[in-house]
């Protein structure tokens, strides 16, 4: 496929990628909007640590189911209808969670929203990868993670504004509703925007080739890739589909060993490691965590917002480097940085005194823990955050891309759920053990990338789809120099 270099074309494609990435914004917003509401919800409904952990994490169960179903929905009806369904589910969740009367219906509405977020988390990277020319694909696919980080920032900022305006998250605000309810209701705005944008987007060219709608593909290429060899692009896509056609039915994701194709396992394990390092503990519980070590509620909210801004800034670093440096070196750097910063956090909490049943960091250990947490966010945000989504959009064959992405994203959400629901009881047991465990997973992720993950930089999707994980030193050397 000929590289597209026209600035006008690039602007059109970038615009489509930005619009598609709004699903990532919903992902990030939903992930962190509960941060500011945790303590108020726990107090209003008198919940134990385990139950509040489940209430926070319940959305992730819906996310796992939504991600798993998204591939089937997208392959049957298209990427755009799947986006619309995701937006509707998230809108219903925002309103339902904001107006819930108890913890049971709060959990139900959080699960409904999770279904929508799970769908969006699969469709966004698939859509962006499928409408992007190869020389821009890494940077455009990174927009998914950038949108997630902006969503996290927007959620934490709105939480802070509502809490400060009302006095605290549990105090009454507009219409006599406590501020924490408005934190959830605010999610209706991005849900509506996402739904409206979806109606304005063209369908994925690769999906249309899959459905043998070549005339529609030519019309879309005339708009977004006018300088490309359209017929060659269609042939390349159709050839890639034929190569994988033998596994196109029930066994599409199946391989000879361990039940699934090796490349699907690579995607699953990448997704699990992305969550098992504990990144979402920072974005779900950071306000509660910083209050526990001595910061006031107002200061804790401010620290959480600053952390989210840091996350956005470093994501731009990854976007700038991913198509220049490659995927593997960035992941390896991130794994090393996360391992060190998480180990420092474990060390800091090993020095904590217990005051009124909560940890209190003496002397310089509080600032050290704060710096280490932000260095952890920097290491993750500049590497594993965006680059995993880039790889998940690239490594799967065209015919199974949506379904394989769905399986990988479902694994990611399940891992996220396990980390999120386990953090409150683990924190009660030992923060040293908890952060030490996350550091161990970060270290294991380094060796997994070094030994298994292929490099896809500079390849077309069709070329990247043919890669198998490098299993010996010669293959790893070839992968590094590709």
N, C-alpha and C positions, 0 to 999 in steps of 0.2 A: 504494500500500500504506500503510495507516495506521501511524503510528509507535507503537511499543510503549514504554510508559513505566512499567509496573508494576515496582516494585522486586523483587518475587518473580520475575517473569518474567525481568528482567535478570540476577538471580542464577543462574537456571537456564541461561540462554544463556551467561553468563560461565563457568560450570562446564563446559559442553560445549566451549567454545572453549579453555579451559585444557587439558582432556583431549586435544583434537585437536592442540594445539600441542606435546605431548610428542614428536611426530615431529621438531620443531625441536630439542628437547633432544638427541636422538640425532645429528642433523646437527651440532650444536655440539660434542658430546662426541667424535664421530669425527674432526672437523676438528682438534681440538687434543690428543687423547690421545697422538698420535705426537710432539708437541713434546718431552716429557721423555724419550722413548725414542730420539730420533734419534742422538745421539752413541754411546749404548751399542750400538744395533743396528749402526751403522757399524763400531765397534770389534770386536764379536763376529763379524761376517761379513766384515770387511776390505773394505769397499766404497769405491769412488771417490766423489767429489763428485757426478758425474753419476748414478751408480747409486743412491746414497742419495736423491738428488732424485727419481728415478723411483719408488723404493720408497715414499717419502712420498706422492707424487702419484698412485700407481697406483689408490688408492681412487676418485679423481675420475673415472677412466675408467668405472668401474662406476656411479658416480653419474650420469654423462651418459646411459648406456644405461638405467639404472633410471628416470631422469626422463622419458626419451623414451617408454618403455613404460608408464609409470604412467598416462598419460592414457587409453590404450587399455584397460588393465586396469580403471581406475575407471569408464570409460563402459560397459564391458561387464558388469562384475560388481558395481560399486558402490564407494563410497569406503571403507567399513568393511573389506570383504575385502582391498582393496589395502593398508590399514594393517597387517592381520595378516600378509600376505606380507612386508612391509617389516620387521616385527619379527622374524620367523623368520630372514630372511637376515642381519640384524644380529647376532642371537644366535649364529648359526653362525660369523660372522666373528670375533666377540670371542673365542670359544673357540679357533678355528683359528689366529688370529694369535698368541694367547698361548702356544700349544703348538707353533708352527712349528719345523721343524728346519733351515731354511735360508732364504735370501732369496727363492728361487723360490716356495715355498709361502706365505711371508709375503705376497708380492705377490698371489698367487691369492686368499688369504683377505681381503686388503684390498679387492680388486675385488669379491668377494662382498658384503662389508659395504657397499661403495659402491652396489651395486644396491639394497640395502635403504634406504640413506640417500637415494638419488635418488628412490625411490618416495615416501618420507616427505616430502621437500622439495616435492613437487608436491601431494600429497594434503592436507597440513595447511593451506596457505593457501586451497585450493579449498573444503575443508570448512568452515573458519571463516567465509569470505565467504558461503557458502550457508546457514548457519544463523543469521547475525547480522542483526538489524534495522539499518536504514540509519544511525540516529543513534548506534549503537555500533560500526558495522562497522570504521571506521578504527582505533579503539583495540583492538578484539578481534583484528583482523588483525595488529596490531603485536605481539600475544602470540607470534606465530611467531618474530620476531626476538628477543624477550625470552627465549624458551625456548632459542634458539640461544646467546645470550650466557650464560645460566645453564649450559648444557651445556659451553661453553668453560671457564667458571669451574670446574665440577665436575671436568672432565678435568685441568686444570692443577693444581687443588688435590690431587686424588688422586695425580697424578704426583709432586707435591712431597712428600706424605706417604710414599709408597712409597720414593722416593729417599732422603729424610732418615732414614727408619726403617732402611733397609738400609745406609746410608752413602753410596751413590751409585746411579745408575740401573743400573749394570752389576754391582753386588754382589749376592750371594745373599740371598734373603729366605725367605718361607714355602715349605716343601716342597723346599727346595734350588733353587728357581727364581730367576733374577735378577729384580730389581725391575721391569725394563722389561716383562717378560712379564706381571706382575700388573697393570701399567698397562692392557694390552689386555684381560686377563680381566675387569677391573672393568666393562667395557662390557656384560657379560651382564645385569647388574642392571637398567639402564634399558630394555634390550630386552625383558625379561620384563614389566616394568611396563607398557610401551607396548602389548604384545600383549594383556595382560589388560584394560587400559582400553578397547581397541578393541572388545572383545566387549560392553562395557556402553554404547556410544554408539549413538544412533539414526542411521539412514541420512540422508543429505542430502535435504531436501525437494525441491530442484530436480532431483536425480537421479531421485527417485521420480516427479515430474511428467514427466520425460523418458521414463520407462518406463510412463506412464499408470497409475500406482498411486495414484490420488487418495485412496482411503480410508486408505491408509497415511499420506499427507501430512496428512490431517485429524487423524489420531490423534497425529502428532508435533506439529502446531501446537497441539493441545489441551494438550500438555505444556509447550511452550517459548514459544509466542506466543498464549496463550489470549485476549487482548484484541484480537487482530488480526482483520481481515476475511478469513477463510480463503479463501472462494470468490473474492474479488477477487485475493488473492495468487496463487491457482492460475491464474486467468485471465491475470494479468500475466506469469507465468512461461511459460504456454503460448503467449501472443502473441509473447513474445520468441523462443521456440523456432521458431515459424512463420516469423518474419521471416528467420531464418538458415537455414531448412530447405532452400533451394535449393542450399546448399553443404554438405549434411549427409553426403555420402558421401566419395569419395576426395578430392574437391577442397575439403574443408571449410576448410582453412587457406589455400587458394590465392586470390590476387588477380589483378588484370589486369597488374600490373607487378612485376618482381623476384621472381616466383614465389609470394609469400605476401601475405596481406592486410596493408595498411599497419599496422593495429593490432598484428598479430603481430610485425612488424619493430620496432615501438616496444618491445614486451616483450623481444625478443631483445637489442636494443641497450642497454636499461636493465640487463639482466642482465649483459651483457659489461662495461659500465662499472663495475658494482658490484664486479667482480673485478679489472679492469685497474688500479684504483688501488692494488692491492697489499695490501689489508687482511689477507689470510690469510698473508702473509709474517710479519706480526707474531705471529699465533697458531700458525703451524707452526714457525717458526724463531727465535722471540724468545729462548729460552733459549740457543741456540747463538750468536745475534747478540750478546747482552749479555756472554757469556763472551769473545767475540772482542774486545770493546773494554775488557776489563779487570776485569769482575766475576767473582767466584768462582761455582762451580756453584750453591751454596746460595742466594747472593744473586740469581743469574739466575732461579732458580725463583721466588723471592719476588717479584721485579719482574714476572714473567709473570703471577702470580696477581693482583697489584695492578692490572695493566693490564686483566685480565679483569673485575675488580670495577668498575673505571671504566666498562667497556663496558656492564655491567648497569645501572649508575646512570643513564647518559645515555640508555639505551633508554627508561627511565621518562619522561624529558623528552619524547621523541618521542611516546610514548603519550598524554601529557597534551595535546600540542599538535596532533596530526595531524587531529583533527576540529574544531579551533577555527581554526587558522591555514590549513590546507589542505596539499595534498601538494607542489605546485610550490614555494612559498616555502621550505619545509623542505629540499627537495632542492638548491635554489640556494644556500642558506646552507651546507649541507654541502659542496658542491663547492668553494666559496670557501675554507672552512676547511681542507679536505684539500689544496688546491693550495698554500696558504701553508705548512702544517706539513711537507708532503713536500719543498718547496723548502728549508726550513730544515734538514731532515735531510740533504739532498744537500750543502748548504753545510758542515754539521758534518763529514761524512765527507771533504770535500775537504781538511780540515785534518789528517787522520789520518796518523800515522807508521806505517810497517810494521815490526813487531817480530816476529821469528821467523816471518815469512810471514803474519802476521795484522795487521789494522788496530788501532791503538791511538790513542784520542782524547786529545790533551794538554789540560791545564788545564781550563777550563770547558766545553770542547766535548763531553765525555762527558755531563755533566748536561743541556746544551742539547739533545743528540740524544735523551736520555731524555724530556725535557719535550715535545719536538716529536713524538716517537712517541706519547705519551699524548694530546697535543692532536689528532693525526691520528685516534686511536681515538675521542676525544670527538666530533669532527666527523662521522666515519662513523657511529658508534653512535647519534647523535641525528638522523640523516637517512637516508642511503642504505641503511643496514642494515635498519631496519624499514620504511621508506616504499616501497622497491621491492617488497617482498612485499605490502604493502597494494595497490599499483597492479596487480600481477600477478593478484591475486584479484578485481579490479574491472573491468578494461578489456576483458576478452574476452567475447563473446556466450555465452549459456548453453550452447548446443549444442556449441560448440568449446572451452569453458573448460578442461576437463581436458587436452585434447590440446594446445591452445595454451600452457597453463601448462607442459606437459611439454616442448614445444619450447624455450620460454624458459628453463626450468630446465636443460635439457640444454646449451643455449648457455652458461649460467652455469657449469656444472660443467666444460665444456671450457675456458672462459676461466680458471677456477680452476686447472685442470690445467696450462695453459700457463704461468701465473705461478709456480705452485709448482715445477714441474720445471725451470724456467729460472733460478730464483733462485740456487741454489748456484753454477753456472758463471758467471752474471752477477755475483754477489758476488765471485767470484775475479777477474773481469775488472775491475770498478769499481763500488763501492757508490755513488759519485757519479752515474755514468751510470744505475744502476738506479733510485735514488730520484728522479732527475731525470725519467726516463721515466714513473714513476708520477705525478709532479706534472703532467706534460703531459696524461696521460689524465684526471686530475681536472679540469684546466682545460677540456678538450674536453667533459667531462660537463656542465659549467655551460652551455655554449652549446647543447648538445643539449636539455637541459631547457627552456631559455629559448625555443627556437624550435619544439620539436616536442611535448613531453609535455603531454597534456590534464589539466585539473583535474577531479577526480571527487568532491570533497568535497560531502557533503549530498545526493547522488543515490542513488536505488535502483540495484541492480545492472542492472535493465532499462534505466534511463535512461543509466547510465554506459556500457553496452554500445554505445550508438548514437554515441558520440563518435569523431571522427576527429582525428588530430593537427592542431592549428592551424598553418596554413602561411603566413599573412600577418599583418600587424600588426593588422588588425581582428579576425581570429580569435583571436590571442593576447590581445588586450585583452578579448574576450568570455570567454576561458578564465580570465583572472585574476579576473573579476568574477562568475563563475558561483557 
